[in-house]
Amino acid sequence: MISTRQRGAPLDLIVAEAMILANSTWGGWLAECGVPGIYRSRPAWRRA
């Protein structure tokens, strides 16, 4: 059964941290290889 879930669940934090780690890792690899990358950022004040 598919149902809605509330925002702010512990799983949200786990996923967000995993995404930060993945992006940081890829950024490091790109930098090591001298390959340019496209980055997108959001202002710190903006909340999803």
C-alpha positions in Angstrom: 0.0 0.0 0.0 1.3 3.5 -0.9 0.6 6.2 1.6 1.9 9.7 2.4 4.5 10.4 5.0 5.4 13.4 7.0 8.3 15.6 6.1 11.1 15.7 8.6 11.2 12.0 9.2 14.6 10.5 10.2 14.8 8.9 6.7 14.8 12.4 5.2 18.0 13.3 7.1 19.7 10.0 6.1 18.9 10.5 2.4 20.0 14.2 2.5 23.3 13.3 4.2 23.9 10.5 1.7 23.3 12.9 -1.2 25.7 15.4 0.2 28.4 12.6 0.5 27.7 11.4 -3.0 28.0 14.9 -4.4 31.1 15.7 -2.5 32.7 12.5 -3.6 31.9 13.1 -7.3 33.1 16.7 -7.0 36.4 15.4 -5.6 36.9 12.9 -8.4 36.1 15.5 -11.0 38.7 17.9 -9.4 41.3 15.1 -9.2 40.9 14.4 -12.9 40.8 18.0 -13.9 37.3 17.6 -15.4 35.0 20.6 -15.2 31.6 20.0 -13.7 28.3 21.8 -13.5 27.1 22.6 -10.0 23.8 23.9 -8.9 23.3 25.4 -5.5 20.5 26.9 -3.6 20.6 29.8 -1.2 21.1 28.7 2.4 17.9 30.6 3.4 15.7 28.7 1.0 14.1 25.6 2.5 12.3 23.0 0.4 
